[in-house]
Amino acid sequence: MLQSFITLFKILNLQILMLSALLFFIGYAIAPTAYYRKIKWLTAYPFFMIKLIDYYFKQNWSPLMIFMVILF
């Protein structure tokens, strides 16, 4: 099992992995500012998804069921 993880990490391109981690943390740091200042181009997609979820999930579905529907 450990050998399969080592093989997987050897296959991954370290530069792309580090870039994706950096972009994730930049987005994580910018998100509260974008929300409170209402920067429209940064918050358009999340608010669109919230509207879709509210429209389609008016029933009392469990959070696990909603997660499964969104995932698939």
C-alpha positions as CSV (number, residue, x, y, z in Angstrom):
1,M,0.0,0.0,0.0
2,L,2.8,2.4,0.9
3,Q,4.5,1.5,-2.3
4,S,1.5,2.5,-4.4
5,F,1.4,6.0,-2.7
6,I,5.1,6.4,-3.4
7,T,4.5,5.5,-7.1
8,L,1.6,7.9,-7.3
9,F,3.7,10.8,-6.0
10,K,6.5,10.0,-8.4
11,I,4.0,10.3,-11.3
12,L,2.6,13.6,-10.2
13,N,4.3,16.7,-11.5
14,L,5.5,18.6,-8.5
15,Q,5.3,22.0,-10.1
16,I,1.7,21.6,-11.1
17,L,0.8,20.3,-7.7
18,M,2.5,23.2,-6.0
19,L,0.8,25.7,-8.4
20,S,-2.6,24.2,-7.7
21,A,-2.0,24.4,-3.9
22,L,-0.9,28.0,-4.2
23,L,-3.9,29.0,-6.3
24,F,-6.2,27.2,-3.8
25,F,-4.8,29.1,-0.8
26,I,-4.9,32.4,-2.7
27,G,-8.6,31.8,-3.5
28,Y,-9.2,30.8,0.1
29,A,-7.6,34.1,1.3
30,I,-9.5,36.3,-1.2
31,A,-12.9,34.7,-0.7
32,P,-14.0,36.7,2.4
33,T,-13.0,40.0,0.8
34,A,-14.8,39.1,-2.4
35,Y,-17.9,38.3,-0.5
36,Y,-18.0,41.3,1.8
37,R,-17.1,43.8,-0.9
38,K,-19.5,42.1,-3.3
39,I,-17.0,41.7,-6.2
40,K,-19.4,40.4,-8.8
41,W,-17.1,38.5,-11.1
42,L,-15.6,36.5,-8.2
43,T,-19.0,35.7,-6.6
44,A,-21.2,35.1,-9.6
45,Y,-20.7,31.3,-9.9
46,P,-21.1,30.5,-6.1
47,F,-24.3,32.6,-6.0
48,F,-25.6,30.9,-9.2
49,M,-25.0,27.5,-7.6
50,I,-26.8,28.6,-4.4
51,K,-29.8,29.7,-6.5
52,L,-29.9,26.4,-8.4
53,I,-29.7,24.4,-5.1
54,D,-32.5,26.5,-3.6
55,Y,-34.7,26.0,-6.7
56,Y,-34.2,22.2,-7.0
57,F,-34.0,21.2,-3.3
58,K,-37.0,22.8,-1.8
59,Q,-37.8,19.5,-0.2
60,N,-36.3,18.5,3.2
61,W,-33.5,16.4,1.8
62,S,-30.6,15.4,4.0
63,P,-27.3,17.1,3.3
64,L,-25.8,13.7,2.3
65,M,-28.5,13.3,-0.4
66,I,-27.9,16.8,-1.7
67,F,-24.1,16.1,-1.8
68,M,-24.7,12.9,-3.8
69,V,-26.9,14.7,-6.3
70,I,-24.4,17.5,-6.8
71,L,-21.5,15.0,-7.0
72,F,-23.1,12.9,-9.7
